[in-house]
Amino acid sequence: MRAARRRPRHEALRAGDGSLSYEELATAARRAAGRLPEPGAWVGLAMAPGAGFAIALHACLLRGTPAVPIDARLGERTRDLIAGRCAVVLDELPEGPPADVAEHDLDATAIVVHTSGTSGEPKPVELTYGNWLWSALGAHVSMGLRDDERWLCTLPLSHVGGLSILLRSAIYATTAIVHERFETERVLAALRTDTTVVSLVPTTLARLLDAGLASPPALRAALIGGAPIPPVLLERAIAAQVRTMQTYGLTETCSQATTDGRPLFCTRVAVAPDGEILVSGPTVAPASRRDDGWLATGDLGTYDDGVLHVTGRKSDTIVTGGENVAPAAVEAVLLTHPAVADAAVHARPDPAWGEAVVATIVLREGRDASPEELAAHCRGVLAAYQVPKAFTFAARLPRTPSGKLLRRELR
């Protein structure tokens, strides 16, 4: 509503199903809010990413009914599980008489985001109005957001990374560009016009570079999250004059916790004695904090001179012959091989060593590499215990809709 008063005719949203000014978005959201349940009731949003979804999301925020995005790509059982937690599920936009705008406590739940399920059943994370406000403020301080930003969302709106683009844009009265799904050529075309910021994962960045992305005219930054950027991919981006900003965050931290390794404004980062990354501050979901106020992330890393380096998931660590192996470190080496398009390192039970390091490889089109060649490539850089003992080849790696590797599905 503040954006509609400040910049009524400014483009709020550009999507496949229409473009909306802030005045139009506010009017549509108030009409949809008039058909929603009483404040406090969870409202499922089973709608495709686009203008209708954005209107429904803002209607929930105006009404005070926590929005619960439901990803259509989830299995039926998981969708039913999430929908069962909601008072009502919207698959189309309701419309009625304009509703009054509710007043909200910053500690009230605004949106319920379900975890991506990389380690099991998706769990609800209740993010407050204050979490989203502080997240937007932190992004503004770390990135220097401007009034003319046009932020392209290629991430699912059922996950925190995509939602944060809609919320930040509304808070700063800038433009969100929403694509229903990642399509390389469509994203490439958008980046060659007026897009100033884009959110990607390493896999989608690689696809864009493979398709010829170079020197995008208006792009100030490509935010890369979901996984660390392999050094070889970072070098390719630099050569293509695509400025990247590595982000680290979780659903429980309302998206970004660090940008280029540095904590967002008013966010604190620490590393426990066992190497686990801890985060605290106003972006952390209240129910996710320990009694001491810290969120135990389940990720491993180092924190030196105010810069965080993420080394992998605590649960992903492979223990082979008493030695700890971080899969991400081995994957980074494999990705420097010219025939390797994608790589995933995981554990396999081993009677002698407890666990053996193995790798699943996706080869580049038209290229070939044998297990012996890949092992020799790794031995030139890694310690002997880090070198995969076996290699398998696949057409693609299992990933969540937001691009995170589903390591548990690898064998």
C-alpha positions in Angstrom: 0.0 0.0 0.0 2.9 2.4 0.7 4.4 1.6 -2.7 1.0 2.3 -4.3 0.9 5.7 -2.6 4.5 6.5 -3.4 4.8 5.3 -7.0 1.2 4.4 -8.2 2.0 4.1 -11.9 5.4 2.4 -11.5 5.6 -1.1 -12.8 5.3 -3.4 -9.8 5.2 -6.7 -11.7 6.0 -8.0 -15.1 4.9 -11.6 -15.8 3.7 -13.9 -18.5 0.1 -13.4 -17.5 0.3 -9.6 -17.4 2.0 -6.4 -16.1 0.7 -4.5 -13.1 1.4 -1.0 -11.7 1.5 -0.6 -7.9 -1.9 1.1 -8.0 -3.3 -1.8 -10.0 -1.7 -4.4 -7.7 -3.0 -2.7 -4.6 -6.5 -2.5 -5.9 -6.6 -6.1 -7.1 -5.1 -7.3 -3.8 -7.7 -5.5 -1.7 -10.5 -7.1 -3.8 -9.0 -10.5 -3.4 -8.5 -10.0 0.4 -12.3 -9.4 0.8 -12.9 -13.1 0.0 -10.2 -14.6 2.4 -10.9 -16.2 5.8 -10.5 -14.4 9.1 -7.0 -13.1 10.0 -4.7 -15.9 11.3 -6.1 -18.7 9.1 -3.5 -20.3 6.8 -4.3 -19.8 3.0 -2.7 -22.2 0.6 -1.7 -20.7 -2.8 -1.8 -23.5 -5.4 -1.3 -21.1 -8.3 1.3 -20.8 -11.1 3.9 -18.1 -10.6 2.7 -14.9 -12.2 0.4 -11.9 -11.6 -2.4 -13.9 -10.1 -0.1 -15.4 -7.5 1.4 -12.0 -6.6 -2.1 -10.5 -6.2 -3.2 -13.5 -4.0 0.1 -13.2 -1.9 -0.4 -9.5 -1.3 -4.1 -10.1 -0.5 -3.1 -12.5 2.3 -0.6 -10.0 3.6 -3.3 -7.2 3.6 -5.8 -9.5 5.3 -3.4 -11.0 7.9 -4.0 -14.6 6.7 -0.6 -16.3 6.5 0.1 -17.4 2.9 1.3 -20.9 2.3 2.7 -21.4 -1.3 2.1 -24.9 -2.6 4.5 -26.1 -5.4 2.5 -27.9 -8.2 5.7 -29.9 -9.0 5.6 -31.7 -5.6 4.2 -35.2 -5.4 0.5 -35.6 -4.7 1.1 -36.9 -1.2 3.3 -33.9 -0.3 0.9 -31.4 -1.8 -2.0 -33.0 0.1 0.1 -32.8 3.3 0.7 -29.1 2.9 -2.9 -28.3 1.8 -4.2 -30.2 4.9 -2.5 -27.5 7.1 -4.5 -24.7 5.4 -8.0 -23.4 6.1 -8.5 -22.9 2.4 -6.5 -23.5 -0.8 -6.7 -21.1 -3.7 -6.2 -22.3 -7.2 -7.6 -19.2 -8.8 -7.8 -15.6 -7.7 -10.9 -14.7 -5.6 -12.5 -11.3 -6.0 -15.0 -9.4 -3.9 -15.6 -5.9 -2.3 -12.3 -4.2 -1.3 -11.2 -5.2 2.1 -9.8 -2.9 4.7 -6.1 -3.1 5.3 -5.4 -4.9 8.6 -2.7 -3.7 11.0 -0.1 -6.3 11.8 2.4 -6.9 14.5 5.9 -7.4 13.1 6.1 -10.6 15.0 3.0 -12.1 13.4 3.4 -14.8 10.8 3.2 -13.5 7.2 4.2 -16.4 5.0 4.7 -20.1 5.8 7.4 -21.6 3.6 8.0 -25.3 3.4 11.7 -26.4 3.4 12.9 -27.8 0.1 13.1 -31.3 1.3 16.8 -32.0 0.6 17.0 -33.9 3.9 13.5 -35.3 4.3 9.8 -34.4 4.5 9.2 -30.6 3.8 8.6 -28.8 7.1 6.7 -25.5 7.6 8.8 -22.5 8.5 6.7 -19.5 9.8 8.3 -16.3 8.6 7.1 -13.0 10.2 6.4 -9.6 8.7 9.5 -8.5 10.6 11.6 -11.3 9.1 10.7 -10.1 5.6 11.2 -6.4 6.4 14.7 -7.0 7.9 15.6 -9.3 5.0 14.8 -6.6 2.5 16.7 -4.0 4.5 19.7 -6.3 4.7 19.7 -6.9 0.9 19.4 -3.2 0.3 22.5 -2.5 2.5 24.6 -5.3 1.0 23.7 -4.6 -2.6 22.9 -0.9 -2.8 19.4 -1.4 -4.4 18.2 1.5 -6.5 14.8 2.9 -7.4 15.1 1.6 -11.0 15.8 -2.0 -10.1 14.1 -4.7 -12.3 14.8 -8.0 -10.5 14.2 -11.1 -12.5 12.9 -14.1 -10.6 13.7 -17.5 -12.2 13.2 -19.3 -8.9 10.0 -21.1 -7.7 7.7 -18.8 -5.8 7.0 -21.7 -3.4 10.5 -21.2 -2.0 12.0 -18.4 0.0 14.4 -17.2 -2.7 11.7 -16.5 -5.2 9.3 -15.0 -2.6 11.9 -12.6 -1.4 12.1 -11.0 -4.8 8.3 -10.2 -4.7 8.5 -8.9 -1.1 11.7 -6.8 -1.5 10.4 -5.3 -4.7 7.1 -4.2 -3.0 9.0 -2.9 0.1 11.2 -0.7 -2.1 8.6 0.0 -4.8 10.7 -1.5 -7.6 9.9 -4.0 -10.3 9.8 -7.7 -10.1 10.0 -9.7 -13.3 8.5 -13.2 -12.8 9.0 -16.2 -15.1 6.8 -19.2 -14.4 9.8 -21.6 -14.8 13.4 -21.4 -15.9 13.7 -21.4 -19.7 17.2 -20.7 -20.9 16.3 -18.7 -24.0 13.6 -16.7 -22.3 15.9 -15.8 -19.4 18.7 -15.0 -21.9 16.4 -12.6 -23.8 15.4 -10.8 -20.5 19.0 -10.4 -19.5 19.8 -8.8 -22.8 17.2 -6.1 -22.3 16.6 -4.1 -19.1 17.0 -6.6 -16.2 19.2 -5.2 -13.5 19.4 -8.1 -11.0 18.7 -11.8 -11.4 18.6 -14.6 -8.9 20.1 -17.9 -10.1 21.6 -21.2 -8.9 24.9 -22.5 -10.2 23.2 -24.9 -12.6 21.1 -22.2 -14.3 24.1 -19.8 -14.5 26.0 -22.5 -16.3 23.2 -23.1 -18.7 23.0 -19.4 -19.5 26.8 -19.1 -20.1 26.6 -22.2 -22.3 23.9 -20.5 -24.3 26.0 -17.4 -24.9 25.3 -15.0 -22.1 27.9 -12.2 -22.2 28.1 -8.6 -21.3 24.3 -8.1 -20.4 23.7 -4.4 -20.9 21.8 -3.5 -17.7 22.6 -6.3 -15.4 24.3 -5.1 -12.2 24.4 -8.4 -10.4 23.6 -12.1 -10.7 22.8 -13.4 -7.2 23.9 -17.1 -7.0 22.5 -19.2 -4.2 21.5 -22.8 -3.4 25.0 -24.1 -3.6 28.6 -22.7 -3.7 29.8 -21.4 -7.1 32.4 -23.8 -8.4 35.6 -21.8 -9.1 35.6 -22.9 -12.8 32.1 -21.5 -13.2 33.0 -18.2 -11.5 35.9 -17.8 -13.9 33.5 -18.3 -16.9 31.2 -15.7 -15.5 34.0 -13.2 -15.1 35.2 -13.9 -18.6 31.6 -13.2 -19.9 31.5 -9.9 -17.9 28.6 -11.2 -15.7 29.1 -9.9 -12.1 28.1 -12.5 -9.6 27.3 -12.2 -5.9 27.4 -15.4 -3.9 24.6 -15.6 -1.4 24.2 -18.0 1.5 20.9 -18.5 3.2 18.2 -20.8 4.4 14.4 -20.8 4.6 14.8 -20.3 8.3 16.8 -17.1 7.7 14.2 -15.6 5.3 16.6 -16.1 2.3 20.0 -14.4 2.4 22.1 -14.6 5.5 25.4 -13.5 3.8 26.3 -11.9 0.5 29.8 -12.6 -0.8 30.5 -14.1 2.6 29.6 -11.1 4.7 26.6 -11.2 7.0 23.6 -9.0 6.1 22.9 -5.9 8.2 22.0 -6.9 11.7 22.7 -10.6 11.1 25.4 -12.3 13.1 27.3 -15.4 12.0 29.5 -17.8 14.1 31.0 -21.2 13.7 30.6 -23.8 16.4 33.6 -25.9 17.6 32.4 -28.8 15.3 32.4 -26.5 12.3 28.6 -25.9 12.1 27.5 -22.5 11.0 25.3 -20.6 13.4 23.1 -17.6 12.5 21.2 -15.1 14.6 19.4 -11.8 14.1 16.0 -10.4 13.1 15.7 -12.4 9.8 15.7 -15.8 11.7 12.3 -17.4 12.0 11.3 -17.3 15.7 10.5 -21.0 16.0 13.9 -21.9 14.5 16.0 -20.2 17.1 17.6 -22.2 20.0 17.1 -21.0 23.5 20.3 -18.9 23.1 18.9 -17.1 20.1 21.1 -18.9 17.5 19.9 -21.0 14.5 22.0 -24.2 14.0 22.0 -24.4 10.2 23.3 -27.9 9.7 25.9 -26.4 7.3 29.7 -26.5 7.8 32.1 -23.6 7.2 34.8 -21.3 8.4 34.4 -17.7 9.5 37.6 -15.6 9.2 38.1 -11.9 9.2 34.3 -11.4 8.9 33.9 -13.6 5.8 32.0 -16.9 5.8 33.1 -19.8 3.7 30.6 -22.6 3.4 32.2 -26.0 2.9 29.1 -28.3 2.8 26.3 -29.9 4.7 27.1 -31.5 8.1 25.0 -34.5 7.2 26.8 -34.8 3.8 30.3 -35.3 5.3 31.7 -38.6 4.2 33.8 -40.5 6.8 36.2 -42.9 5.1 38.9 -44.7 7.0 38.6 -42.1 9.8 39.1 -39.2 7.4 36.4 -36.5 6.8 35.6 -35.7 3.2 33.5 -32.7 2.1 31.7 -33.6 -1.1 31.7 -30.0 -2.3 35.5 -29.9 -2.3 35.7 -33.0 -4.6 32.9 -31.7 -6.8 34.8 -28.5 -7.4 37.8 -30.4 -8.7 35.7 -32.7 -10.9 34.0 -29.6 -12.5 37.4 -28.4 -13.7 37.6 -31.4 -16.1 36.6 -30.2 -19.6 34.2 -33.1 -20.2 32.3 -32.7 -16.9 29.1 -30.6 -17.0 27.9 -31.5 -13.5 29.1 -33.7 -10.6 27.8 -35.0 -7.3 29.9 -36.7 -4.7 28.3 -39.0 -2.1 29.0 -41.9 0.1 28.5 -45.6 -0.4 28.8 -48.2 2.4 32.2 -50.0 2.4 33.2 -53.0 4.5 36.8 -51.9 4.8 36.6 -48.1 5.1 33.1 -47.6 6.6 32.2 -45.3 3.7 33.6 -45.0 0.2 33.7 -41.7 -1.8 31.9 -42.1 -5.1 30.8 -39.7 -7.8 28.0 -39.4 -10.2 29.0 -37.5 -13.4 27.0 -35.7 -16.1 29.1 -35.3 -19.2 29.1 -32.4 -21.6 27.3 -33.1 -24.9 29.7 -34.7 -27.3 32.5 -35.2 -24.7 33.7 -38.4 -23.1 35.8 -39.3 -20.0 36.6 -42.7 -18.4 36.5 -43.4 -14.7 40.3 -43.8 -14.8 40.8 -40.5 -16.5 38.5 -38.7 -13.9 40.3 -40.4 -11.0 43.7 -39.3 -12.4 42.4 -35.8 -12.7 41.4 -35.8 -9.0 44.7 -37.3 -7.9 46.5 -34.3 -9.3 44.8 -32.0 -6.8 43.2 -34.1 -3.9 44.5 -36.3 -1.2 44.2 -40.0 -1.9 41.4 -40.5 0.5 39.3 -37.8 -1.2 39.6 -39.3 -4.7 36.3 -41.1 -5.7 36.7 -44.9 -5.6 33.9 -45.3 -8.2 32.2 -43.3 -10.9 28.8 -43.6 -12.4 27.3 -41.6 -15.3 23.9 -40.0 -15.6 21.9 -37.8 -17.9 21.1 -35.4 -15.1 21.4 -35.1 -11.3 18.4 -35.1 -9.0 17.6 -31.6 -7.8 14.8 -29.8 -6.0 12.7 -27.3 -7.9 15.0 -24.6 -6.5 18.1 -26.3 -7.9 19.5 -27.9 -4.7 21.1 -31.3 -5.1 19.1 -34.2 -3.7 22.2 -36.1 -2.5 20.2 -38.7 -0.7 18.7 -40.0 -4.0 22.2 -40.9 -5.3 23.5 -44.4 -4.9 
